[in-house]
Amino acid sequence: MAVIGSERKALRMVRLLKKATKNQIANKMGVSPDYAEYLCKQMVIGGYLSQAGEASVSRTYRLTPAGEEAASKTWDQPSHLPVV
């Protein structure tokens, strides 16, 4: 899974906040909480984020080492990290 546009922006928001909920990510990105949650779930599957908490409202996301690497890429560098 290559990290692109909105995904990388979400990773950068999580990096900025250290740990973040879907609502915090949505606020920073200017998107709906549902879209932020979708992005985060896809990045958990891809190994870029880890999650803590079971309830959707209290779930927090943190960067994994792969997520940190992808968030550090410049906008014009595609991130071709292996899918975990």
Sequence and secondary structure as in RCSB ss.txt:
>XXXX:A:sequence
MAVIGSERKALRMVRLLKKATKNQIANKMGVSPDYAEYLCKQMVIGGYLSQAGEASVSRTYRLTPAGEEAASKTW
DQPSHLPVV
>XXXX:A:secstr
  B HHHHHHHHHHHHHSSB HHHHHHHHTS HHHHHHHHHHHHHTTSEEEE SSTTT EEEE HHHHHHHHS T
TS B     
